[in-house]
Amino acid sequence: MTPSASRTYTSGMAPRPSRERAGPRVAAGPGIRPEPAAARPTPDTRRLLVGRALRGFADGLVSVLLAGYLTGIGFTPVQVGAIVTATLLGSAALTIVLGLGGHRLERRRVLLGACLLMLATGVGFTGITAFWPLVAVAVLGTLNPSAGDVSVFLPTEQAALAQTTSGHHRTRLFAWYNVTGNLSGALGSLASGVPVLVAHACGFDVLAAERSGFVLYALVGVVSAIVYLGLGRSVEVHAAPRGRPLARSRRIVVHLAALFSLDSFGGGFVVQSLLVLWLYQRFSLSVQMAGAIFFAAGTLGALSQLVSPALAARIGLVRTMVYTHLPANLLLVGAGLVPSAPLAVAFLLLRASLSQMDVPVRQAFVMAVVPPEERAAASSVTNVPRSLAAAVPPLFAGAMLSHSAIGWPLVCGGLLKALYDLILLAQFRAVRPLAD
């Protein structure tokens, strides 16, 4: 598809001028409300951010513990990769079902149901040690093998956040949403070394100590449900639900989903749980050391997102995504090929300082090119590839790590993600957001 053709995507409207602008048009006129002078956080916004922070901490903790714990109970790298794949496949299936069929459901109820599922997932991983039952829990649950959020919570929260603001304020709000999750995930990664330290200091069984991380994961599901119980009506769409979830924006959403699937497929080679395993096999780095590295990486990634809104205001949404993401992916390739631990860690940290800057811009772009009543479905459909397309590569990555300590998963992932950047720039740099 050519760039000019992509200009007609915006809900069947006439082609737009070829130059992308930083934010939605807000010219005065019937049916178009002006942007608010300031975007003040509402109580519902704060609750969504708190819920994201709690879940981010739990995800960061278990993503580092997962590979070592599963290896400790006797699973091979291939079996670990299979369980990671199962978690991503299950998340993808549930997200698409809720996205396409849940536009008539209250968002608060969807989030509460996801919290109950999170509780059940933590209980399952705490009490089950057989392979196939754990695969079943992974498919049906919410466990996240990466510090980033690829769970059923994400599309519902994105649509709810987009409902509370408009224009360039939306990019800033998504930046804080992701900063909150990433910083919490970094703290969770850092805390992943605590169970082992406590076990060694007190003479406890290491596996039992690591299992306590999944108990905490279950408790976070309970606390998150209490937070979401207080959500009000501002996160809901007040218009009557349509018969079809994507009536006006189906074409652009499907195209974006297909393109995001390429990025997600590359990202599936480098989920955090498998990076921990690779660092151990390649450089003999302990779980505690890996947790410290991912704490630093998560912190850099989180803080870098605060720059995204200002950069997007200057060069546009799509260019911000590509110009920050492409160098990060080349650094990922380099990390997989360098011969020493200090160089590999340096490349990973440099990559972390750039790789997350596209996230709030991408989320704001999706929310801005579809009408408000279709945002939940659009968020689900474009986020499903972050689980579905990323579900298969961990199985291949586990096989790669079984045969070689060289970082071939990092090389494959980086090259695929770089290809996504180039296609995104070619096809979407001319697409402009809709007016709010």
Order of alpha helices (4+ residues) and beta strands (2+ residues): alpha-alpha-alpha-alpha-alpha-alpha-alpha-alpha-alpha-alpha-alpha-alpha-alpha-alpha-alpha-alpha-alpha-alpha-alpha
